[in-house]
Amino acid sequence: MEELNPANAVMGLLDGKTAVVFGVANKRSIAWAIAKAWHDAGAKLAFTYQGERLKDKVGDLVQTFGEDTLLIPCDVTSDEDIDNVFKQVGEKFGKLDLLLHSVAFAPKESLEGEFVDTTREAFATAHDISAYSLVALARGAAPLMTDGGSIVAMSYYGAAKVIPHYNVMGVAKAALEASTRYLAYNLGEKKIRVNCISAGPVNTLAARGIAGFSDMLKHYEAHAPLKRNVLPDELGQTGVFLASDGAAAITGQVMYVDCGYEVMGM
């Protein structure tokens, strides 16, 4: 029997759709896996990058989609940067259908110590970048989503349960998931859907900053019903589903894509 190619399975699902992707850092980024899947499904994409350090890395990746692919600098703590992104996206595409929010950050020391020792500054930084940014990006995107749209944010199980060393990031992800529900309610009348993908652990640049991450991968593989870890391509296909008409009645939800780990009690 011929193997099913996921790219072929979604081909054409997003024809005519336009998208902006926040959060690609390198080829291992979950944002990149979803962006590739959106592209394979027919969407036209724009990308942002945070800081000169990432400009070349992200630029080299997005050139595989064509030299005219829009690449815009954006620090999500800057309203001016966010306004500039949507101004350029509007000029390029005329409208917007899809937005991917895959942005999170907490100071390293807040992920290494005890949660009770989280400083006020670290708490504010984690929430501003990891959670409030979704609100700010949704506000910027909504006027361009004239035909409705789909906003997808990336979360993690640490929003719902305690994960050692995840600390303030877990609290920020909980705020992100709550923001998703309130945005879904606010934007629903405009036919804009807002959902989260709660991904199992993936070996990304951000994940490697969490102490004991390799042990986490082994734990998931041993305890998840499917006895393995999720693959980036599988997260990409979930991103296509949430962007497509197949998810037209789904909003305000957190979709766990973690090989079933979330359902286990022990």
C-alpha positions as CSV (number, residue, x, y, z in Angstrom):
1,M,0.0,0.0,0.0
2,E,1.3,3.4,-0.9
3,E,2.2,5.6,2.1
4,L,0.0,8.7,2.6
5,N,2.0,11.9,2.2
6,P,0.6,14.5,4.6
7,A,1.5,17.4,2.3
8,N,-0.7,15.7,-0.5
9,A,-3.5,15.2,2.0
10,V,-3.9,18.9,2.7
11,M,-3.0,20.3,-0.8
12,G,-5.3,23.0,-1.8
13,L,-7.1,23.3,1.6
14,L,-5.9,26.8,2.1
15,D,-5.8,28.0,-1.5
16,G,-6.4,31.8,-1.6
17,K,-5.7,32.2,2.1
18,T,-3.1,34.7,3.5
19,A,-1.2,34.3,6.7
20,V,1.2,36.0,9.0
21,V,3.5,33.8,11.3
22,F,5.1,35.0,14.5
23,G,7.7,33.0,16.3
24,V,10.0,31.2,13.8
25,A,13.5,31.0,15.3
26,N,15.0,28.2,13.2
27,K,14.0,25.1,11.2
28,R,13.2,23.2,14.5
29,S,10.6,25.7,15.5
30,I,7.0,24.5,15.8
31,A,6.0,27.7,14.0
32,W,8.1,26.7,11.1
33,A,6.4,23.2,10.9
34,I,3.0,24.9,10.9
35,A,4.1,27.6,8.4
36,K,5.4,24.9,6.0
37,A,2.2,23.0,6.3
38,W,0.1,26.1,5.6
39,H,2.3,26.8,2.6
40,D,1.9,23.3,1.3
41,A,-1.9,23.7,1.7
42,G,-1.8,26.7,-0.5
43,A,-1.6,29.7,1.8
44,K,0.5,32.8,1.0
45,L,2.7,33.7,4.1
46,A,4.4,36.6,5.7
47,F,6.9,36.2,8.6
48,T,8.2,38.2,11.4
49,Y,11.5,38.0,13.3
50,Q,12.6,39.3,16.6
51,G,16.0,41.1,16.6
52,E,18.9,41.2,14.2
53,R,20.2,37.9,15.7
54,L,17.4,36.0,14.1
55,K,17.0,38.0,10.9
56,D,19.4,35.9,8.7
57,K,18.3,32.5,10.1
58,V,14.6,33.3,9.5
59,G,15.4,35.0,6.2
60,D,17.2,31.9,4.9
61,L,14.3,29.7,5.7
62,V,11.5,31.9,4.3
63,Q,13.4,32.3,1.0
64,T,12.4,28.7,0.2
65,F,8.9,30.1,-0.3
66,G,10.1,32.6,-2.8
67,E,12.3,35.7,-2.6
68,D,9.3,38.0,-2.4
69,T,8.0,36.5,0.8
70,L,7.4,39.2,3.3
71,L,9.8,39.3,6.3
72,I,9.2,42.0,8.9
73,P,11.0,42.8,12.2
74,C,8.7,42.7,15.2
75,D,9.3,42.9,18.9
76,V,5.9,42.0,20.3
77,T,6.4,44.3,23.3
78,S,6.3,47.2,20.9
79,D,2.9,48.5,19.7
80,E,4.7,50.4,17.0
81,D,6.3,47.3,15.6
82,I,3.0,45.4,15.7
83,D,1.3,48.3,13.9
84,N,4.0,48.2,11.2
85,V,3.6,44.5,10.7
86,F,-0.1,44.7,10.0
87,K,0.4,47.8,7.8
88,Q,2.8,45.9,5.6
89,V,0.7,42.8,5.6
90,G,-2.3,44.9,4.5
91,E,-0.4,46.5,1.8
92,K,1.0,43.2,0.5
93,F,-2.2,41.0,0.7
94,G,-5.1,43.4,1.0
95,K,-6.6,41.1,3.7
96,L,-5.6,38.5,6.2
97,D,-7.1,35.1,6.9
98,L,-4.6,33.4,9.3
99,L,-2.3,34.3,12.2
100,L,0.0,32.0,14.1
101,H,1.2,33.1,17.5
102,S,4.2,31.0,18.6
103,V,5.8,33.5,20.9
104,A,6.9,32.9,24.5
105,F,9.7,34.0,26.8
106,A,10.6,34.1,30.5
107,P,14.0,35.1,32.0
108,K,16.2,32.1,32.4
109,E,16.6,32.4,36.1
110,S,12.8,32.2,36.6
111,L,12.9,28.8,35.0
112,E,15.8,27.4,37.0
113,G,14.7,28.3,40.6
114,E,11.6,27.9,42.6
115,F,8.3,29.4,41.4
116,V,7.8,31.1,44.7
117,D,11.0,33.1,44.1
118,T,9.7,34.6,40.8
119,T,10.4,38.3,40.7
120,R,7.8,40.9,39.8
121,E,9.9,41.8,36.8
122,A,10.2,38.2,35.5
123,F,6.4,37.6,36.0
124,A,5.5,40.8,34.1
125,T,8.0,40.0,31.3
126,A,6.7,36.4,30.8
127,H,3.1,37.5,30.7
128,D,3.7,40.5,28.4
129,I,5.6,38.5,25.8
130,S,3.9,35.1,26.2
131,A,0.2,36.1,26.8
132,Y,-0.6,39.8,26.2
133,S,1.1,39.7,22.8
134,L,-1.7,37.4,21.6
135,V,-4.2,40.1,22.5
136,A,-2.2,42.8,20.8
137,L,-1.7,40.7,17.7
138,A,-5.4,39.8,17.5
139,R,-6.3,43.5,17.8
140,G,-4.0,44.3,14.9
141,A,-5.1,41.4,12.7
142,A,-8.9,41.7,13.2
143,P,-9.4,44.8,10.9
144,L,-7.7,42.8,8.0
145,M,-9.8,39.7,8.6
146,T,-12.6,41.1,6.6
147,D,-13.8,37.6,5.6
148,G,-13.3,36.1,9.0
149,G,-10.2,34.2,10.0
150,S,-8.4,31.8,12.2
151,I,-5.9,32.7,14.9
152,V,-3.8,29.9,16.3
153,A,-1.6,30.1,19.4
154,M,0.8,27.6,20.9
155,S,0.4,26.4,24.4
156,Y,1.6,23.6,26.6
157,Y,0.3,21.2,29.3
158,G,2.1,23.3,32.0
159,A,-0.8,25.7,31.7
160,A,-3.1,23.2,33.3
161,K,-0.8,21.1,35.5
162,V,2.5,21.7,37.4
163,I,5.5,20.8,35.3
164,P,8.8,21.1,37.3
165,H,11.0,23.9,36.1
166,Y,8.3,25.4,33.8
167,N,7.4,27.8,36.6
168,V,6.2,31.2,35.5
169,M,5.9,30.1,31.9
170,G,3.2,27.7,33.0
171,V,1.3,30.6,34.6
172,A,1.8,32.7,31.5
173,K,0.5,29.9,29.3
174,A,-2.6,29.6,31.5
175,A,-3.1,33.4,30.8
176,L,-2.6,32.7,27.1
177,E,-5.3,30.0,27.1
178,A,-7.7,32.2,29.1
179,S,-7.0,35.0,26.6
180,T,-7.9,32.7,23.8
181,R,-11.3,32.1,25.2
182,Y,-12.1,35.8,25.7
183,L,-10.8,36.7,22.3
184,A,-12.9,33.9,20.8
185,Y,-15.9,35.5,22.4
186,N,-15.0,39.0,21.4
187,L,-14.2,38.2,17.8
188,G,-16.7,35.5,17.1
189,E,-19.2,37.9,15.5
190,K,-16.6,38.9,13.0
191,K,-16.2,35.2,12.1
192,I,-12.7,35.1,13.6
193,R,-11.9,31.9,15.4
194,V,-9.2,31.7,18.1
195,N,-7.8,28.4,19.3
196,C,-4.7,27.0,21.0
197,I,-2.6,23.9,20.1
198,S,-1.2,22.4,23.3
199,A,1.8,20.5,21.9
200,G,3.6,17.7,23.6
201,P,7.4,18.4,24.1
202,V,9.3,19.0,20.9
203,N,13.1,19.6,20.7
204,T,13.0,23.3,19.9
205,L,15.4,26.1,20.9
206,A,12.9,27.3,23.6
207,A,12.4,23.8,25.0
208,R,16.1,23.3,25.5
209,G,16.1,26.1,27.9
210,I,13.9,24.1,30.3
211,A,15.9,22.1,32.9
212,G,15.4,18.3,32.5
213,F,13.9,18.6,29.0
214,S,15.5,15.3,27.8
215,D,14.0,13.5,30.8
216,M,10.6,15.0,29.9
217,L,10.8,13.5,26.4
218,K,11.5,10.1,27.8
219,H,8.7,10.5,30.4
220,Y,6.1,11.3,27.7
221,E,7.3,8.5,25.5
222,A,6.9,6.0,28.4
223,H,3.5,7.3,29.6
224,A,1.5,8.6,26.6
225,P,-1.0,6.2,25.2
226,L,0.7,6.2,21.8
227,K,4.1,5.5,23.5
228,R,5.9,8.1,21.6
229,N,6.4,11.9,21.3
230,V,4.6,14.1,18.8
231,L,6.3,15.0,15.5
232,P,6.6,18.5,14.2
233,D,4.9,17.5,11.0
234,E,1.9,16.3,13.0
235,L,1.6,19.8,14.7
236,G,1.8,21.2,11.2
237,Q,-1.2,19.2,10.1
238,T,-3.2,20.2,13.2
239,G,-2.4,23.8,12.3
240,V,-3.8,23.3,8.8
241,F,-7.0,21.8,10.2
242,L,-7.6,24.7,12.6
243,A,-6.9,27.1,9.7
244,S,-9.3,25.3,7.3
245,D,-13.1,25.2,6.9
246,G,-13.0,21.8,8.6
247,A,-12.7,23.7,11.9
248,A,-15.2,26.3,11.0
249,A,-17.3,25.7,14.1
250,I,-14.3,25.4,16.5
251,T,-13.2,28.4,18.6
252,G,-12.0,29.1,22.1
253,Q,-10.6,25.6,22.4
254,V,-7.3,24.1,23.6
255,M,-6.5,21.2,21.3
256,Y,-4.0,18.7,22.9
257,V,-1.6,17.2,20.3
258,D,0.6,15.2,22.6
259,C,0.0,11.5,21.7
260,G,-2.7,11.3,24.4
261,Y,-0.5,12.3,27.4
262,E,-3.0,14.8,28.7
263,V,-5.7,12.1,29.4
264,M,-3.5,10.1,31.7
265,G,-3.8,10.3,35.5
266,M,-0.7,8.3,36.3
